[in-house]
Amino acid sequence: MPSSLVIQTSFLGDVVLTTPLLVQLARRGPVDVVTTPESAPLLANHPAVRALIVYDKRGADGGLGGFVRIARALRRERYDAAFLAQGSLRSGALAFVAGIPSRFGFRTSAGRWFYTKRVDYREDLHHAARLLMLARPNGREPAAEELQPSLFPGEAERRRVDTLLGGTGEPFIALAPGSVWATKRWPYYAELAALLRPHARIVVVGGGGDATLGEAISAAVPDAVDTTGQLSLLASAELIARASVLVTNDSAPQHLASAMATPTVSIFGPTVPEFGFGPLSPASIVVGKSDLACRPCDRHGPARCPLGHHHCMRHVSAREVADAVLALSAGR
């Protein structure tokens, strides 16, 4: 059976959206993945992945020495094909130096000169579909059911979430107020928590950098469970899987919810779902100000609003988001 290598060293959400490609390739033969130390834990336990190769490109494997070391290790595996889900010049060169004969990537990528097969980057598709098209040389677009991302928390993650939730089966709404992009952070999560508390328990999920945001929510709802900085990525996915609804910005927790099929309310500000990174959960609502001439202003979300007013987020009310949450909760 042909063996495949997928190189995906981009953001956490991109790694989640790569899982449909991994599932597709695993039907053909073994699949290994090159990814970062931050993202590798996401793919632990994934049945489509034979092995994870951690490429610490900004740390222990930085520079030419680290590049050559990883390339030599890959060359020993004699992969039949590489799929460049992350299209940098470095990733393309890595597959080339590793001696992988077939190298698939987007024709718009910086590393395209190292590819043997260049695939169109379809702006009209969700990014999960774009990535899956790397394995579709015949150009057949994937069906909706093929685009469902997947993650596999284990027993350790389940126990950790049980501990933090206190063993209660009370329904809860999860709030994910953080984002690495400052302008993607909706500012009214604390007010939203207060509106939702009469309907369900409130649980906050996020990384260590989101602790201040979690504290603000706890100040508004003293019995909220704040798990910021206390869960691994897969444990966060496990917690989100148990939520009635997740409320999130355009950030990694949205993609975790898609992988766990959790109903999702996504708040979009400087970005728009049309970029290809909207929710893929079977039940989801996107909230945003569609009538702003300045929106979208950036592919990722700038560090600060270019016009200084941040209307795209500030003009989305807590009441509007709460109504969307209650609508999804009623349907679950």
Secondary structure, 3 states (H helix, E strand, C coil): CCCEEEECCCCHHHHHHHHHHHHHHHCCCCEEEEECCCCHHHHCCCCCCCEEEECCCCCCCCHHHHHHHHHHHHHHHCCCEEEECCCCHHHHHHHHHCCCCEEEEECCCCCHHHCCEEECCCCCCCHHHHHHHHHCCCCCCCCHHHHCCCCCCCHHHHHHHHHHHCCCCCCEEEEECCCCCHHHCCCCHHHHHHHHCCCCEEEECCCHHHHHHHHHHHHHCCCCEECCCCCCHHHHHHHHHHCCEEEEECCHHHHHHHHHCCCEEEECCCCCHHHCCCCCCCCEEEECCCCCCCCCCCCCCCCCCCCCCCHHHHCCCHHHHHHHHHHHHHHC
